[in-house]
Amino acid sequence: AGSAFTVTVTAKDANNNTATGYSGTVSITSSDSAATLPSASTLTSGVGTFSVTLKTAGSKTVTASDGSLSATSSAITVNPDAYSTAQSVVAASASSLSSGSSITVTLTAKDAYGNTNPSGLPAIGSIAFTSSTVGGTGSFTNLASQGSGVYTATFTGQNSGSVTLGANISSSAVSNNATVTVNPGTATQLVFSGVPTSSTAGSAFTVTVTAKDANNNTATGYSGT
């Protein structure tokens, strides 16, 4: 994908001779909607060359036509180009999770033209998932390759807040990240704050009781008495 090649278009008569007197204008089209194609051009002595760049992986064809005569190439197999961190994508199986719970995060490697299963990917040891350290936090486990340039890991939320989930390929950061929200988990403890170390008999003071989850987030959903 993305590699230019040249095609030659020849006008021929009914007996397969080159029609040297033909000077029609030929347009090139392709079954690849993302292809880079040349402008229409007039053949010289019945022959013309055109540069074509196919960008979508799979079986594609190229067609030459002057409006009345046309010819379509045999199938051309377009293979994915080398991976591009600018086009690769990190996605999460859910947009939010509770602290202490887990979701699956997927990295889909793509080439510069958005094709999956790109070439040049390193061994799995050079694939790493990342998470922001400002706001919510969490950790990754169970990194695995699913084949065809797809990798998964388990993200477990810890501190509540918004978290950006990303990935690195050979230490280069993937541009298209996922954002999830870590919500407080179920209350597992009551915590005192504001308790004085000493007090005069008969003097009132105020203490604050906060319900917290197992990761010390305030359990905002707690409504116990």
C-alpha positions as CSV (number, residue, x, y, z in Angstrom):
1,A,0.0,0.0,0.0
2,G,1.2,3.5,-0.9
3,S,3.8,2.3,-3.4
4,A,3.5,3.8,-6.9
5,F,3.7,1.6,-10.0
6,T,3.3,2.3,-13.7
7,V,0.7,0.8,-16.0
8,T,0.9,0.9,-19.8
9,V,-2.3,1.3,-21.8
10,T,-2.2,0.3,-25.5
11,A,-5.0,0.8,-28.0
12,K,-5.3,-2.2,-30.3
13,D,-7.3,-3.0,-33.3
14,A,-9.5,-6.1,-33.8
15,N,-6.5,-8.2,-34.8
16,N,-4.4,-7.2,-31.7
17,N,-2.2,-4.7,-33.6
18,T,-1.2,-1.5,-31.8
19,A,-3.5,1.2,-33.2
20,T,-0.7,3.8,-33.8
21,G,-3.2,6.2,-35.2
22,Y,-5.3,6.3,-32.0
23,S,-5.0,9.5,-30.1
24,G,-7.9,9.3,-27.7
25,T,-7.9,10.6,-24.1
26,V,-7.8,7.8,-21.5
27,S,-8.9,8.1,-17.9
28,I,-7.7,5.7,-15.2
29,T,-10.0,4.5,-12.4
30,S,-9.6,1.9,-9.7
31,S,-11.7,-0.3,-7.4
32,D,-9.6,1.3,-4.6
33,S,-11.5,4.5,-3.7
34,A,-8.4,5.7,-1.8
35,A,-6.0,5.3,-4.7
36,T,-4.0,8.2,-6.1
37,L,-4.7,8.2,-9.8
38,P,-3.3,10.2,-12.8
39,S,-5.1,12.8,-14.8
40,A,-6.7,11.8,-18.0
41,S,-4.1,11.7,-20.8
42,T,-3.9,11.4,-24.6
43,L,-2.1,8.3,-25.9
44,T,0.8,8.8,-28.2
45,S,0.8,6.4,-31.2
46,G,-1.7,4.3,-29.4
47,V,0.4,3.9,-26.2
48,G,0.4,5.7,-22.8
49,T,1.9,5.1,-19.4
50,F,0.3,6.1,-16.1
51,S,1.4,6.1,-12.5
52,V,-1.0,4.6,-10.0
53,T,-0.8,4.3,-6.2
54,L,-3.1,1.9,-4.4
55,K,-3.6,2.4,-0.7
56,T,-6.3,0.0,0.5
57,A,-5.2,-3.6,1.3
58,G,-6.9,-6.4,-0.5
59,S,-7.6,-7.4,-4.1
60,K,-8.0,-4.3,-6.3
61,T,-8.2,-3.6,-10.1
62,V,-7.3,-0.7,-12.4
63,T,-9.5,0.3,-15.3
64,A,-8.6,2.4,-18.4
65,S,-11.4,4.0,-20.4
66,D,-11.9,6.6,-23.1
67,G,-15.7,6.6,-22.7
68,S,-16.4,3.9,-25.3
69,L,-13.5,1.5,-25.0
70,S,-12.3,0.2,-21.7
71,A,-10.1,-2.5,-20.2
72,T,-9.7,-3.7,-16.6
73,S,-6.6,-5.2,-15.1
74,S,-6.4,-8.6,-13.5
75,A,-6.6,-8.5,-9.7
76,I,-3.8,-6.8,-7.9
77,T,-3.0,-7.9,-4.3
78,V,-2.3,-4.8,-2.2
79,N,-0.4,-5.6,1.0
80,P,-0.4,-3.4,4.1
81,D,2.5,-1.0,4.5
82,A,4.7,-0.7,7.6
83,Y,2.9,0.2,10.9
84,S,2.3,3.8,11.7
85,T,1.8,5.0,15.3
86,A,0.0,8.0,13.9
87,Q,-2.8,5.7,12.5
88,S,-2.8,2.9,15.1
89,V,-5.7,3.0,17.6
90,V,-6.2,2.2,21.3
91,A,-9.8,1.4,22.3
92,A,-11.5,0.4,25.6
93,S,-14.3,-2.1,26.0
94,A,-16.2,0.4,28.2
95,S,-16.1,4.2,28.8
96,S,-16.2,3.9,32.6
97,L,-15.5,1.4,35.3
98,S,-15.5,1.2,39.1
99,S,-12.3,1.4,41.1
100,G,-11.0,-2.2,41.5
101,S,-12.9,-3.5,38.5
102,S,-11.4,-4.2,35.1
103,I,-11.9,-3.7,31.3
104,T,-10.2,-4.9,28.2
105,V,-8.1,-2.4,26.2
106,T,-7.2,-3.2,22.6
107,L,-4.4,-1.8,20.4
108,T,-5.0,-2.2,16.7
109,A,-1.9,-1.5,14.7
110,K,-2.4,0.1,11.3
111,D,-0.3,1.4,8.5
112,A,-0.3,5.0,7.2
113,Y,-3.4,4.3,5.1
114,G,-5.5,2.8,7.9
115,N,-4.9,-0.8,6.8
116,T,-4.8,-3.4,9.6
117,N,-2.2,-6.1,10.0
118,P,0.7,-3.8,9.0
119,S,4.2,-5.0,8.4
120,G,7.3,-4.4,10.5
121,L,5.7,-4.9,14.0
122,P,8.2,-5.8,16.7
123,A,8.0,-8.8,19.1
124,I,5.4,-8.4,21.8
125,G,8.1,-7.4,24.3
126,S,8.2,-4.1,22.5
127,I,4.5,-3.5,22.9
128,A,3.4,-1.6,26.0
129,F,0.1,-0.2,27.2
130,T,0.2,3.1,29.1
131,S,-2.1,5.2,31.3
132,S,-2.0,8.9,32.4
133,T,-0.9,9.6,35.9
134,V,-2.9,12.8,36.3
135,G,-6.5,12.3,37.4
136,G,-7.6,8.7,37.6
137,T,-5.1,5.9,37.7
138,G,-4.9,2.2,37.2
139,S,-2.7,-0.7,36.0
140,F,-2.3,-3.1,33.1
141,T,-1.9,-6.9,33.2
142,N,-2.4,-9.8,30.8
143,L,-0.8,-8.3,27.7
144,A,-1.4,-10.6,24.8
145,S,-1.2,-10.7,21.0
146,Q,-4.4,-11.6,19.2
147,G,-2.6,-11.9,15.8
148,S,-2.8,-9.6,12.8
149,G,-1.4,-6.6,14.7
150,V,-4.0,-6.7,17.4
151,Y,-3.0,-6.6,21.1
152,T,-5.1,-6.7,24.3
153,A,-4.5,-6.0,28.0
154,T,-6.6,-5.8,31.1
155,F,-6.8,-2.4,32.7
156,T,-7.8,-2.3,36.4
157,G,-9.0,1.1,37.8
158,Q,-7.6,2.4,41.0
159,N,-7.9,6.2,41.8
160,S,-11.1,7.8,40.6
161,G,-11.0,10.3,37.8
162,S,-10.5,10.5,34.0
163,V,-7.8,8.3,32.6
164,T,-6.1,8.4,29.2
165,L,-5.2,4.9,27.9
166,G,-2.5,4.6,25.3
167,A,0.2,2.3,24.0
168,N,3.7,2.4,22.7
169,I,5.2,0.4,19.8
170,S,8.9,0.2,20.1
171,S,8.8,3.1,22.6
172,S,6.9,5.3,20.1
173,A,3.5,6.5,21.4
174,V,0.4,5.7,19.5
175,S,-1.5,8.9,18.6
176,N,-5.1,7.7,18.9
177,N,-5.9,7.0,22.6
178,A,-8.9,6.1,24.6
179,T,-10.3,8.0,27.6
180,V,-12.2,6.2,30.4
181,T,-13.6,7.3,33.8
182,V,-12.7,5.4,37.0
183,N,-15.6,5.8,39.4
184,P,-15.4,5.1,43.2
185,G,-16.1,1.6,44.2
186,T,-18.4,0.2,46.9
187,A,-17.7,1.5,50.4
188,T,-15.5,-0.8,52.4
189,Q,-14.5,1.5,55.3
190,L,-15.4,4.5,57.3
191,V,-12.6,7.0,58.0
192,F,-12.5,9.7,60.6
193,S,-10.8,13.1,60.0
194,G,-10.6,16.3,62.0
195,V,-10.4,14.4,65.4
196,P,-8.4,16.5,67.9
197,T,-5.6,15.0,69.8
198,S,-7.0,16.6,73.0
199,S,-10.2,18.3,74.1
200,T,-11.5,20.2,77.1
201,A,-14.3,18.5,78.9
202,G,-17.7,19.9,77.8
203,S,-16.2,21.5,74.6
204,A,-17.9,20.5,71.4
205,F,-15.8,19.6,68.3
206,T,-16.6,18.4,64.9
207,V,-15.4,15.3,63.2
208,T,-15.8,14.2,59.6
209,V,-16.7,10.7,58.6
210,T,-16.0,9.6,55.1
211,A,-17.0,6.4,53.4
212,K,-14.2,5.1,51.3
213,D,-13.7,2.2,48.9
214,A,-10.8,-0.4,49.0
215,N,-8.5,2.0,47.0
216,N,-9.2,4.9,49.4
217,N,-11.5,6.8,47.0
218,T,-14.5,8.6,48.6
219,A,-17.4,6.3,48.0
220,T,-19.8,8.9,46.6
221,G,-22.5,6.4,46.1
222,Y,-22.6,5.5,49.8
223,S,-25.8,6.5,51.6
224,G,-25.6,4.4,54.8
225,T,-26.8,5.7,58.1
